[in-house]
Amino acid sequence: MFSMKANAKFESYGRLLGPLEQDIMELLWDRGDSSGREVHASIASSRQVALTTVLTVLERLAKKGLVKKVKGESVFLFRPGYSREEFAWAVSQDVFKGIMDISSSGICASFVDALAQADPEELERLSALIDSKKRELREKEGR
């Protein structure tokens, strides 16, 4: 098995969102429509952060298309642009495609290893998904 040097720092490379962005997205996925002040109040209960910082991050997330900004009765409200599942699917597709350009065998082996560490029972689900996709491809070829 491949092993990285102890001083290599790769753990944050797979993260699309920064810590504050992730906290904001988690909050919006859990709560739905929220004003900037509501988001700030919730986030500020667990970390020290200025209202202006939260508002700036919300605006940046809106520009990225990850958050939608809608006019409420007296304030703008923010809501997720995608469900948590849609976001995870889209990001994983993009990440896998990018890594496949580097090494398709490497991504497959790494994925299986990571899955086995996280939840060994998911290996059975993965096996069933692979079998299903193989059948689907064979059926398409037979047409």
C-alpha positions as CSV (number, residue, x, y, z in Angstrom):
1,M,0.0,0.0,0.0
2,F,1.2,3.5,-0.9
3,S,2.2,5.7,2.0
4,M,2.9,9.5,2.1
5,K,5.7,11.1,4.0
6,A,4.7,12.2,7.5
7,N,5.1,15.9,6.6
8,A,2.9,15.8,3.5
9,K,-0.3,17.9,4.0
10,F,-3.1,16.6,1.7
11,E,-6.0,16.5,4.0
12,S,-7.5,19.8,2.9
13,Y,-7.0,19.4,-0.8
14,G,-10.3,17.5,-1.2
15,R,-12.3,20.2,0.4
16,L,-14.3,22.5,-2.0
17,L,-15.6,24.7,0.9
18,G,-13.7,26.4,3.6
19,P,-14.7,25.8,7.2
20,L,-17.0,28.9,7.4
21,E,-18.5,28.1,4.1
22,Q,-19.1,24.5,5.2
23,D,-20.7,25.7,8.4
24,I,-23.0,28.1,6.5
25,M,-24.1,25.5,4.0
26,E,-24.8,22.9,6.8
27,L,-26.9,25.6,8.6
28,L,-28.9,26.4,5.4
29,W,-29.4,22.7,4.6
30,D,-30.7,22.2,8.1
31,R,-32.8,25.4,8.4
32,G,-33.7,26.4,4.9
33,D,-34.4,30.1,4.2
34,S,-32.5,32.3,6.6
35,S,-31.5,36.0,6.8
36,G,-27.9,36.9,7.0
37,R,-28.4,38.0,10.6
38,E,-30.0,34.6,11.4
39,V,-27.1,32.8,9.8
40,H,-24.6,35.0,11.8
41,A,-26.4,34.4,15.1
42,S,-26.3,30.7,14.7
43,I,-22.7,30.6,13.5
44,A,-21.5,33.1,16.1
45,S,-22.8,30.8,18.9
46,S,-20.0,28.4,18.1
47,R,-17.2,30.6,16.7
48,Q,-16.2,34.2,16.8
49,V,-17.1,35.8,13.5
50,A,-18.3,39.2,12.4
51,L,-21.7,39.8,10.8
52,T,-19.9,41.4,7.8
53,T,-17.8,38.3,7.3
54,V,-20.8,36.0,7.3
55,L,-22.6,38.3,4.8
56,T,-19.5,38.4,2.6
57,V,-19.3,34.6,2.6
58,L,-23.0,34.3,1.8
59,E,-22.6,36.7,-1.1
60,R,-19.6,34.7,-2.4
61,L,-21.6,31.4,-2.1
62,A,-24.4,33.1,-4.0
63,K,-22.0,34.1,-6.8
64,K,-20.7,30.5,-7.0
65,G,-24.3,29.4,-7.3
66,L,-24.3,27.3,-4.1
67,V,-26.7,29.7,-2.3
68,K,-29.7,31.5,-3.7
69,K,-30.4,35.0,-2.5
70,V,-34.1,35.9,-2.5
71,K,-36.0,39.0,-1.5
72,G,-38.0,38.4,1.7
73,E,-40.5,40.8,3.2
74,S,-37.9,43.2,4.6
75,V,-34.6,41.5,4.1
76,F,-32.8,39.2,1.7
77,L,-33.0,35.5,2.6
78,F,-30.5,32.9,1.7
79,R,-31.3,29.3,0.8
80,P,-29.2,26.4,-0.6
81,G,-28.9,26.3,-4.3
82,Y,-28.7,22.5,-4.2
83,S,-29.7,19.8,-1.7
84,R,-26.9,18.3,0.4
85,E,-27.2,15.2,-1.8
86,E,-27.1,17.1,-5.1
87,F,-24.1,19.0,-3.9
88,A,-22.2,15.9,-2.8
89,W,-23.0,14.1,-6.1
90,A,-21.9,17.0,-8.2
91,V,-18.7,17.6,-6.3
92,S,-17.8,13.9,-6.2
93,Q,-18.3,13.7,-10.0
94,D,-16.0,16.6,-10.6
95,V,-13.3,15.4,-8.2
96,F,-13.4,11.9,-9.6
97,K,-13.1,13.1,-13.1
98,G,-10.2,15.4,-12.2
99,I,-8.3,12.6,-10.4
100,M,-9.1,10.1,-13.3
101,D,-7.2,12.4,-15.6
102,I,-4.2,11.8,-13.3
103,S,-4.6,8.1,-12.5
104,S,-7.7,6.0,-13.0
105,S,-6.3,3.0,-11.1
106,G,-5.1,5.3,-8.3
107,I,-8.6,6.8,-7.7
108,C,-10.3,3.4,-7.7
109,A,-7.8,1.9,-5.2
110,S,-8.0,5.0,-3.0
111,F,-11.8,5.1,-3.1
112,V,-12.1,1.4,-2.1
113,D,-9.5,1.9,0.7
114,A,-11.3,5.0,2.0
115,L,-14.7,3.3,1.8
116,A,-13.4,0.3,3.7
117,Q,-12.0,2.5,6.5
118,A,-15.2,4.6,6.7
119,D,-17.8,1.9,6.4
120,P,-16.9,-1.6,5.4
121,E,-20.6,-2.5,4.8
122,E,-20.6,0.1,2.0
123,L,-18.2,-2.1,0.0
124,E,-21.1,-4.5,-0.5
125,R,-23.3,-1.6,-1.8
126,L,-20.5,-0.5,-4.1
127,S,-20.2,-4.1,-5.4
128,A,-23.9,-4.1,-6.2
129,L,-23.7,-0.7,-7.9
130,I,-20.8,-1.9,-10.0
131,D,-22.8,-5.0,-11.0
132,S,-25.8,-2.9,-11.9
133,K,-23.8,-0.5,-14.0
134,K,-22.2,-3.4,-15.8
135,R,-25.6,-4.9,-16.7
136,E,-26.8,-1.5,-17.8
137,L,-23.8,-1.1,-20.1
138,R,-24.2,-4.6,-21.5
139,E,-27.9,-3.9,-22.3
140,K,-27.0,-0.6,-24.1
141,E,-24.4,-2.5,-26.2
142,G,-26.9,-5.2,-27.1
143,R,-29.4,-2.6,-28.5
